[in-house]
Amino acid sequence: MVNLLCCVQTLTGHLKLKCQCRPEDCIDLVDEKGTLMNLSKVEDPASDYASKYLQGRQHYILIRVVREENSEATLYESLLEDLEKHYPDLPDQLQQLSGKTETTDQKKKDSLEMAQPHNSTQARNKTTLQSKRSLEFKSTPK
């Protein structure tokens, strides 16, 4: 639970700290229906209050926003472990938000890549950090 009577910048900074995100990570929230809150696009996060964008006593899911270089493409990744278990429809909604439509060939390629072991320390560390970053975010009343 967090207090929504703070600026967006303070809220996102707090969430990054609690969820062990890197300071340069761009994060946002989606509600249980998959609606993007667009905190990452707030024009003045240092002065706009989070309560302007979020409802009290609601559940939100923390996501990472990855903007592709040399492209307008944006990828939205859930930081909640076992997202499908808690919110079965959200993975598909995040994929739609990302504007990605995987082909069957791409899914097969991804499955093969996932089946092969990762030898690099960086890959192992990324997996460990992602497993630590589970958060179901519930806001406090106004």
Sequence and secondary structure as in RCSB ss.txt:
>XXXX:A:sequence
MVNLLCCVQTLTGHLKLKCQCRPEDCIDLVDEKGTLMNLSKVEDPASDYASKYLQGRQHYILIRVVREENSEATL
YESLLEDLEKHYPDLPDQLQQLSGKTETTDQKKKDSLEMAQPHNSTQARNKTTLQSKRSLEFKSTPK
>XXXX:A:secstr
 B SSSBHHHHHHHHHHHTT  TT EEEEEETT  B  GGG S TTTSBGGGT  TT EEEEEEEEE TTS  EE
EEE STTHHHH TTHHHHHHHHHT    HHHHHHHHHHHHS   SHHHHHHHHHHHH   EEEB   
